[in-house]
Amino acid sequence: MRPPTVAISSPRLSARRCTAAGSLTAFRRVTGRFGRPLVFRQLIPEPAEVDVAELLSSLDFGSRGGAERPYTVVNFISSADGRAAFQGRSGALGDEADRAVFHGLREQVDAVFVGTGTLRMEHYGRLLRKPERRSRRELAGRTPEPLACIVTRTGDVPLDAPLFSEPEQHVVVFSPMELNVARLGAQIEVVTIDPGELTLTTVLRRLRSHHGVSSLLCEGGPTVFGSLLREGLADELFLTISPKLVGGGSAPTIASGPELPELTPLHPIWLLEHSGSLYLRYAVGTMGS
């Protein structure tokens, strides 16, 4: 797919313009504790102070989805020395601004893809807990919550994760074998695929053709991202560089698995900063491909 040409609108969107778009709730500044604004400093493409909520709400990933597969974006956080986790989890690397971006991206997509290792380590629960987030999705013409997508090649799925006990959460699991999910609270569909055909290319095609998914957010882990890269399925990378050092250990980088046959180029779309953290958005792959 062709990496996007992006026009970043003015951060000072007027209330009148928002009303024309459908709702004043589309324009709000992401706030931290005590309602204080989380102001992000934009460094690329041009210096500015930006409302990150406005930037995220204008992404329109779905319009870029192809006939064969969803438009696929990947979101990671990394320490300054290149580690994607500390003591087994990514949460310690982030802060409230990173969490605002994390949940804001979830609002913009039809489905969220997560590997079984990340599902287990991060104790995944309902993807959008706040009613206001679900309301904004409905105002934008989306389902109230994104579909949760999980792929297993072994059948070893942590079914005790909170995600599977959420009655409002829709989940699809791609597996080479049947799974016993009858007593779980979530709305779960298990799709069995022959082990020889169970690739991420097959999974993404199935999401597009059978579930109407035009935009997909991958939240990891590194093994999943490595597979997306090797199969040429990643369109964008959102990467937060945390101003923290892990200092060694065995935590992975953001992608793992066999080395790619050749380097995959990244093309910067924007660079934001907040409290020392850098927020990068890249188009993945060769421009014009």
C-alpha positions in Angstrom: 0.0 0.0 0.0 1.1 3.6 -0.6 2.1 5.3 2.6 -0.3 8.2 3.4 0.1 11.8 2.4 -1.0 13.5 5.6 -2.2 17.1 6.1 -2.2 18.0 9.8 -4.9 20.5 10.5 -4.6 23.5 12.7 -4.7 22.6 16.4 -7.1 25.5 17.0 -10.2 23.9 15.4 -13.2 26.1 16.1 -16.3 25.0 17.8 -18.3 26.0 14.8 -16.3 23.6 12.6 -16.7 20.8 15.1 -20.5 21.3 15.1 -20.5 21.0 11.4 -18.6 17.7 11.7 -21.3 16.3 13.9 -20.6 16.9 17.6 -18.8 19.3 19.9 -17.4 16.2 21.7 -15.1 15.6 18.7 -13.1 18.6 19.9 -11.7 18.3 23.3 -8.2 18.6 24.7 -6.8 15.5 26.3 -6.6 16.2 30.0 -4.5 14.9 32.8 -5.1 15.0 36.5 -7.4 17.7 37.8 -8.5 18.5 34.2 -5.3 20.1 33.2 -4.6 20.0 29.5 -1.9 17.6 28.2 -0.3 19.9 25.7 1.9 18.2 23.1 4.7 20.1 21.4 4.9 19.3 17.7 8.4 19.2 16.2 7.7 17.7 12.8 6.4 18.7 10.3 6.4 22.2 11.8 6.8 23.6 15.3 3.4 24.0 17.1 1.4 23.2 20.2 -1.1 20.6 19.3 -4.2 19.0 20.7 -3.3 15.3 20.3 -7.0 14.3 20.5 -7.7 16.4 17.4 -4.7 14.8 15.6 -5.9 11.3 16.4 -9.5 11.9 15.6 -8.5 13.1 12.1 -6.6 10.0 11.2 -9.3 8.3 9.2 -7.5 5.0 8.9 -10.5 3.2 7.6 -10.6 5.1 4.3 -7.1 3.6 3.5 -8.1 0.0 3.9 -7.7 -2.1 0.8 -10.0 -4.8 -0.7 -7.7 -7.6 0.5 -6.8 -6.5 4.0 -7.2 -3.8 6.6 -5.0 -0.7 6.8 -2.6 -1.8 9.7 -0.9 0.4 12.2 1.3 -0.7 15.0 1.8 1.0 18.4 4.7 0.5 20.7 6.7 2.2 23.5 10.4 1.7 23.9 12.9 2.9 26.5 15.7 5.2 25.3 18.0 2.1 25.2 15.7 0.2 22.9 13.7 -2.1 25.3 10.0 -2.6 24.9 9.4 -3.6 28.5 10.7 -3.3 32.0 10.4 -6.3 34.4 8.2 -8.0 31.9 5.7 -5.2 31.2 5.5 -2.0 29.1 3.4 0.1 31.5 6.4 1.3 33.6 7.9 3.0 30.5 4.8 5.2 29.9 2.9 8.0 31.6 -0.5 9.6 31.3 0.3 11.2 28.0 1.4 7.9 26.5 -1.8 6.3 27.8 -3.8 9.1 26.2 -2.3 8.2 22.8 -2.7 4.5 23.4 -6.4 4.7 24.1 -6.9 7.5 21.5 -5.6 5.1 18.8 -8.0 2.4 19.9 -10.9 4.8 19.3 -9.9 5.2 15.7 -9.8 1.6 14.4 -12.2 -1.3 13.7 -10.1 -3.9 15.5 -7.2 -4.3 17.9 -4.7 -7.2 17.3 -2.7 -8.5 20.2 -0.5 -11.6 20.6 -1.0 -14.2 23.3 2.2 -13.3 25.1 1.2 -9.7 25.4 -2.3 -10.6 26.3 -0.9 -12.7 29.2 1.7 -10.3 30.5 -0.3 -7.1 30.2 -3.6 -8.6 31.7 -5.7 -7.3 28.9 -9.3 -6.3 29.8 -12.1 -4.5 27.9 -10.6 -2.4 25.2 -12.6 0.8 25.8 -13.8 1.2 29.4 -14.9 4.8 29.3 -18.4 5.4 28.0 -17.4 8.7 26.4 -14.9 6.9 24.2 -17.5 4.5 23.0 -19.9 7.4 22.4 -17.4 9.2 20.2 -16.9 6.0 18.2 -20.7 5.8 17.6 -20.8 9.5 16.6 -18.1 8.7 14.1 -20.1 5.8 12.6 -18.1 3.0 14.2 -19.1 0.2 16.5 -19.0 1.2 20.2 -15.9 -0.9 20.7 -13.2 -2.3 18.4 -13.1 -6.0 17.8 -10.4 -7.8 19.8 -8.3 -10.1 17.5 -6.0 -12.8 18.8 -3.9 -15.4 16.8 -2.5 -18.6 18.3 -0.5 -21.2 16.4 -0.5 -23.6 19.4 -3.9 -23.2 21.0 -2.3 -21.8 24.2 -4.5 -18.8 24.8 -4.7 -17.2 28.3 -8.4 -17.5 28.6 -8.2 -16.3 32.2 -7.3 -12.8 30.9 -10.0 -10.2 31.9 -10.7 -9.6 28.3 -12.5 -12.9 28.0 -14.9 -12.2 30.9 -16.2 -8.8 29.5 -19.8 -9.3 28.3 -19.7 -6.3 26.0 -16.4 -7.2 24.4 -16.4 -9.0 21.0 -13.4 -11.2 20.4 -12.3 -13.3 17.5 -9.5 -15.9 18.0 -7.8 -17.5 15.0 -6.5 -21.0 16.0 -5.5 -24.3 14.4 -7.8 -26.1 16.8 -11.1 -25.6 18.6 -11.0 -23.8 22.0 -13.5 -24.3 24.8 -14.9 -20.8 25.3 -18.5 -21.7 26.1 -18.3 -20.6 29.8 -16.5 -17.3 29.2 -18.4 -14.0 29.5 -17.2 -12.2 26.4 -18.7 -12.6 22.9 -16.1 -14.9 21.4 -15.8 -16.4 17.9 -13.1 -19.1 17.3 -12.0 -19.4 13.7 -10.1 -22.6 13.0 -7.6 -22.5 10.2 -5.3 -25.3 9.0 -1.9 -24.9 10.6 -0.2 -24.7 7.1 -2.4 -21.7 6.2 -2.4 -19.9 9.5 -0.4 -16.8 8.5 -1.0 -13.2 9.4 -1.8 -12.6 5.7 -4.6 -15.1 5.9 -5.8 -13.6 9.2 -5.9 -10.1 7.9 -7.8 -11.2 4.7 -10.3 -13.0 6.9 -10.8 -9.9 9.1 -11.4 -7.8 6.0 -13.8 -10.2 4.2 -15.7 -11.8 7.1 -15.7 -9.1 9.7 -15.6 -5.9 7.7 -12.4 -4.6 9.4 -10.9 -1.8 7.3 -8.5 -0.6 10.0 -6.4 -2.6 12.4 -4.3 -1.6 15.4 -1.5 -4.0 16.4 -0.4 -3.5 20.1 2.2 -6.3 20.0 4.0 -8.0 21.0 7.4 -8.0 19.3 6.9 -11.4 17.7 3.7 -10.3 16.1 5.3 -7.1 14.8 8.2 -9.1 13.4 5.7 -11.3 11.6 3.8 -8.3 10.2 7.1 -6.9 8.8 8.2 -10.2 7.3 4.8 -10.6 5.5 4.7 -6.9 4.4 1.5 -6.1 6.3 2.5 -3.0 8.5 1.5 0.4 7.0 2.3 2.7 9.9 4.3 2.6 13.2 3.4 4.8 16.2 6.4 4.7 18.5 6.8 6.4 21.9 10.4 6.8 23.0 10.3 7.0 26.8 13.0 9.1 28.5 14.0 6.1 30.7 16.8 3.5 30.6 16.3 -0.2 31.3 20.0 -0.7 31.5 20.3 -4.3 30.2 18.3 -7.4 30.9 16.5 -9.6 28.5 13.5 -7.5 27.6 12.8 -7.6 23.8 13.0 -4.8 21.3 9.8 -3.8 19.5 10.3 -6.5 16.8 11.7 -10.0 17.2 12.2 -13.1 15.1 14.3 -13.8 12.1 16.2 -10.8 10.6 14.5 -9.3 7.5 16.1 -10.0 4.2 16.6 -6.3 3.7 16.1 -3.1 5.7 12.6 -1.7 5.8 12.6 2.1 5.5 10.5 4.4 7.7 9.2 7.8 6.6 8.4 10.3 9.4 4.9 11.8 9.3 5.0 13.6 12.7 7.1 14.0 15.8 5.6 15.2 19.1 7.0 15.7 22.5 5.5 15.7 26.0 7.4 15.6 29.3 10.5 14.3 27.6 8.8 11.5 25.8 8.9 11.5 22.0 5.9 10.4 19.9 6.8 9.4 16.4 4.5 8.4 13.6 6.1 6.7 10.6 4.8 5.3 7.3 6.4 1.8 6.9 7.9 0.7 3.6 9.0 2.1 0.3 7.4 5.4 -0.7 5.1 4.9 -3.7 4.9 1.1 -3.2 
